[in-house]
Amino acid sequence: MPLHFALTPVLVFVPKYYTAELGLSLVLVGNLLLLARILDVATDPLVGYWSDRTRTRWGRRRPWIVAGTPIMMLSFYFLFQPVEGVGPVYLIVCLGGVYLAMTMMLIPYYAWAAELSPDYHERSRITGWRSAIGIVGNMLVQFVPIFFLVFFDYGGDKAVLQIVSIMMLLLLPISVFLTVTQVSEQPDFVSSRTPLKKGMRLMWHNGPFKRLVSALMVGSIAFNITTPLYGFYIAYVLGAGDMTVVMLAFFYTFNIIGVPFWVWLAKKIGKHRAYAISFITIGSVNPFYLLHGMGDFWWMLPITIVSGFAGGAFATLPNSMKADVIDLDTMMSGDNRSASFFATWSFTQKMSAALGGAIALNALAAIGFDPQLGADNSESHMLGLRLLFTVPPAIMFYWAAAIVWNYPITAVRHARMRDALERRNLRRANPITS
């Protein structure tokens, strides 16, 4: 739950606050967000590789999560509590710390979740619950600042950053403690023996994984073009700057409402088809934001609600599908290399997010938009912001749906894969009998 504090706010509030109130340029902030992600080129695969090979009496996933916790707390606090006059070095150090900690915590965490059950549909339930709790974290990020705004008249981007950073410091150590003490790891795990180079080659030849990662990359770039533009769109197009948290509260409320529906639909028609339909849904409603102007904040909410409902599939279904893909790799390599797969997935996800943000902020700068408070942007600037916010993401959402539509691992094929794996494990356990 608290790790989701570091997802949306970093992309929604940090770019707007560091440009509009601290005076850094759109191009600089967008490219620093991208640079911080590029640093993950080394850390993501290494953490995944080492996590698969870690052997301790506490398991192979827990130590990484515990080690990343203090790094996350310190980096997140300073990123969200900047003092006047901070520059690009301060921003890149804080972002780098947040993303390093995110790598150390999330890659083992997702691999751990994938190992909790071998069942095709139960994995959707596990990832559904995990996604729901993550969405609760995103909702808290919005509702707590709304509470302070309504009851204490304490609002704006700076207030949101301060409140969220304190929430992180309070909740992260509690949640990590509960996770590492109350969730079991497989006691009979076998550390990966596949060399890194061979493992990467096997991953490259895993066709379903490549298709799944491609859909993730395209859809994530689309989603993250809109994410940093929400604050600008609401403040400058709709004239309701303090209402960004309200919009996000509606979005994540309907995220969590949508999760049970997408888990149910995946059981009826398959995970890949349900995932594709979620892309089609959000791609279909996104262009309607073009119709809004000054004073139309409440008219945007129906679109936000539909988008939020569709987004409930994004964190649920692909994570469940990843676990199925890992079973295919286990058949090919003979090892369970969950963390290595999640490292590749995490790197793709983070790079796509940073690339989407960089595209959005650099394009906004290219059309001459001025993010400074009180700036006099023309109607052409507003039109450029509207178009950037709506049209490219919609096209890419449809593209992602096309990629994943004929994804080959169905429930029937996965059952055959699990049966083959169980027979092989039985032969290994009883070589003489076999």
N, C-alpha and C positions, 0 to 999 in steps of 0.2 A: 504493500500500500504506500509507504512513504517513498519508495523508489520512483513511483509515478509522479511525485512532486517535482522530480528533476527532469521530466520529459516535456510536458506541455509548457510550463512556465519559462523554461530556458528558451524555447522557440517563440513564444508569444510575447512575453513581457520584457525579456532581456534586450532583444534588438530595439524595441521601441524606447525603452528607458535609456539605454546607453547612447542612442542617437538623438532623441528628442530632448532629453534632460541633461545628459552629460556631454553632449556636443560631438561625439564621434561620428564619422561619416557612415552613410549606408553601405558604401562599397567596402570600407574597412571592416565594419562589424560582420557583414555577410561573408567576407573572405576569411576572417579570423574563425568564424564558426566552421567553415569548411576546412581550414588548416588544422583545427583541433581534432577533427574527425580523421584527417589524413594520418595523424600520428597513430591512430588505431591500426594502421596497416601492419605494424609490428606487434602491438600488444594483444590484439584479438586472437590471431592464430596461436601465439605463444601461450596465452592463458588457457585456451582450449586444449592445446597439446599437453601442457603440464598438468592441467586438471584431470585429464584422462589417465595420466600416469602417477598421480599422487596416491601415496599409500600412508595413511596414519590410522591410529586407533580410533580417531573421530570420524573416519571416512575420507573420501577424496573430494567432496564438495564443500563441506562445512568450513574448513580452514580458510579457503579463499574468500568466502562471504564475510567471515569475521575480520580478516585482514583488510578488506576493502572498506569496512564501516567507518573507521576514523578518518580515512582519506576523503570519503564522501562528505562527512559532516563538516570538516574544515573548509573544503573547497566550495561546497554549496553555500555555506554561510558567508564567506567573503565575496563570492560572485553576486549574491543577492543583497549584500550590505556594503556597497561601494561608497567610498567617501568622494567628495568633490575633487575633481582634478585628476582622477585616475585615467590612465592611458591604455594603449593597446597591449603593452607587456602585462599589465595587471589582468586584463580580460583574458588573454590567451593562457596565462598560468592557471587562473581559476577554472576556465573551461577545460583545460587539459587535465586538471585534477579531478573534476567531476566525471569526465569521460573515462579516465583510467579506473576510477573507483567503480563506475558503472560496468566496465568490462570485467573487473575482478569479481563483482557480485552477481551480475545477471547471467553470464555464460555458465558458471557452475550451477546456478539456481535453475535455469531452464533445462539443463541437462539432467539435473536431479529430478525435476518434475516428469521428464520423459521416461525416466526409469521406474516410476511408481506403478505403472500398469502396462501390460502388453496388449490389452484389449483395444480394438479399433474404436469402438463407441465410448468406452470408459475414458479414453484419452480426451475425447471432446468434452466430457463432463469435467474432468480435472482442469483442463485449460479454460473451460467456461467459468468455473468457480474462481480460478486464479485471475482471470481477466476481470471478473466482476469485482473482486476485491481491489484490483488495480484501479478500476474505474471509480470505486469509492474514494480512493486516494485523490484522483483527479477532481471528484466532486467536492471533497473537503477543501481542496485548493481554491475552489470558487466560492463555496458557501460560507466559509469562515471569514474571508474578506468582505463578503456581502453583509454578514452579521455586523462587522465593525463599521461598515459604511452606513447601515440603516440605524443602528442603535447608538453609535458614537460619532457619526459624521466623520469617520476616519477612512478616507479612500484615495484612489489614484494609484498609479503604477508603483510609486515608491512605497506606499503603504502595503500593497500586495506583496512586494518583494520582501519587506521586513517580516510580515506575518508568516509567509510561507517558509522563510529560513528558520524561524523559531519553531514552527511545527515540525520541520525536518529534524532539528536537534532533539526535540522531545520524543518523537515517535520512532525514529530509525533504530536506536539501540534497543528499545522495547521489542519491536517487531523482529529484529534479528535474533534476539535472545529466545523468543518464542519459537522461531523457525528451527534454530539449531538444536534446541533442547526437546522439542515436541514432535518433530518429523523424522521418521526413520530413513536410513539409507540401506541399500541392499548389503547384507553382511558378507555375501559371497562374491562380491564384485571381482572381476579380473582386470588388472591394469592393461591398457592398450599396449600391444607390442609392435604394431605397424609403424615403420619409420615415417617421419613427417612427409618426405617427398613422395613415397609410395601412397600414403594416405591421401595427399592432395590429388594425385593422379586418379585414384579410385573415385574420389569425390567428383572430379571433372567428368568422369564417364558415367556418373549416376544421372541418367536423363531426367527422371522425375524431380530430382533435387534442383537441377538447372532450371527446369520449367517453373518450379515453385519460387526459386530465388528471383527469376526474371519478373514474375508477376509482382513479387514483393517490391522489387526495385522500382518498377514503373509506377505502381500504385503509391508507394511511399514518397517518391518525388512529387507526384501530383498532390498528395495530401499536405506535404511540407512546403509546397509553393503557397498554399492558402494559409498555413498556420501562422507564419510571422506577419502576414498581411491583415489578419483579423483586427489587430489593434489599430492599424492605420485606416482600414475600411470603416470600422465603427466610429473612430474619432473624426475622420475628415469627410467621409462620404455621408454618414448618417448623423454626424454632429452629436455623438453620445459617448464621449471618451471614457467616462467612468463606468459604462455599462458592459465593458468587455467581459468582466467576471460573470455578469448575469447571463450573457450569451453562452459562455462556456459552461455555466451551471446547467442550463437547459440541454446543451449538447451532451454532456457526460451523464446527466440523468437518463436521457433516452438511450445512451450507450448501454447502460446497465439493464434497462428495460428490454433492450433488443437481444441481449446475450441468450436468454433461454429460448427465444424464437429461433435464432440461428443454429443453436445446438439441436433443437427439434427438427428443423428443416434439413440439416446435414444428415440426420438419421433417416429421413424420408427419401432424399434425392441424392445423397452423397455429399461429402465435404466440399469437393471441388466445385460442384454446380452451385451449392449455396454460397460459396465464396465469390464466384463469378457474378451471381445475382446481386450481391451486396455492392460490388463495383458498379454494376449497371445502374443500380438505384441511386447511388450518390452522384454518379456522373450525369444522370438525367435531371436531377434537381439543382445542381450547382449553377447552371447558367441563369436561373431565375434571380440570382443576386444582382444581375445587370439592371433589373427594373427599379431598384431602390435609390432613394436620394435623401436629402436632408430631412430629418425628422421621422424617417421610416424604420426606426429600430424595431418596433414591435411587429412590423410586417415581415421582417427577416426571420422571425422565430419559427414560423411553420417550416421553412426550408431547413433551418438549423435542426429542428426536431427530426425531420426525415433523415437528414445526413447523420445525426447522432445515432439514430436507430440502426441505420445501415452500417455505421462504424462499429457496432457491437460485434460484427463478424470478424473484423480485422485482427483483433488480438486473440480471438478464440480459435477459429478454424485453421489458419496457417500454422499455428503452434502445434495443434494436434496432428496436422498433416506432416510436419517435420519429423515427429516421432515415428510415423509410418515409414518415411524415407530412410531413417536411421536403421530400421529393420532390414531394408534392402541392402544397405551398406554392410551391415553385420553379416549378411549372407555372402557378400562379395569378399570381404576382408577377413572374416573370422573373428573380428574384435568388435566390442561395443565402444564406439568413438563418439558418444553423444556430444561431449563438450566441443570437440573439433568441429562438428557440424553446426552447433549453435554459435561457435566463434565466427564461422563464415557467414552465417545468417545475421549475427549481431553486427558484424562489420558492414555487410550490405545494407542493413537497416539504418545504421548510423550514418554511413556515407550518403545514402539516398536522402536522409533527413537534412544533412548539411548541404548537399548539392541543391535540394529543393529550396532551402532557405537562401543559399547564395544566389541562385537564379532569381528568386523573388526580389531580394534587396538590390542586386546589381541592375536588374531590369527597371526597378522603381527609380534608381538613380539615373539610369540612361534616359528616361523620359523627362528628367528634370524635376522630379518631385522633391519638395523640401520638407523634411520631417520635423523641423524645428517648431516648437510651440508658437502659435500665432502667425505662422508663415502664410503668405498669400498665394496659394496654389490655384491655377486657373481651371476652367472647365475641362480643358484638354487633359490637364494632369489628372483630374478626377475620373475622366473617361478611361485614361490609361490604367489607373489603379483598378477600376471596375473590370476592365477586360483581362488584366493580368490575374485578378482574383478568381475569375470564373472560367474563361474559355480554355486555356492550356490544361488546367487540372481535369476538366470534363473529358477532353480528348484522351488524356492519359488513363483515366479510370476505365474508359471503354477498351483501351488497348490492353490493360491488365486483365480485364474480363476475358478477352479473346485468347490471351496466353494460357489462362488456367482452365478454360472451358472443357477441353478434352484431356485433362490431367489423367494419367493412366492408372494410378493406384486407387482402386475401388475397394469396398468392403470385402468383396469376393476374392479379389487378388491378394489383399492383405491377409485374409484367413489362410490362403495357401502358403504365403510367406511364413507366417507364424508356425504353421504345421511343419514346414521344412526345418525351421530353426529349432523347434522342440525335438524333432527326430535327431538332428545333429547333436544337440546338447545331451540327449540320452545316450547316443553312441560314445560321446566323450566321457560321460560319467560311468559307463559300463563297457569299457573297450573289449573285455574278454567275452562277455555275453554277446555283444554285437558281432 
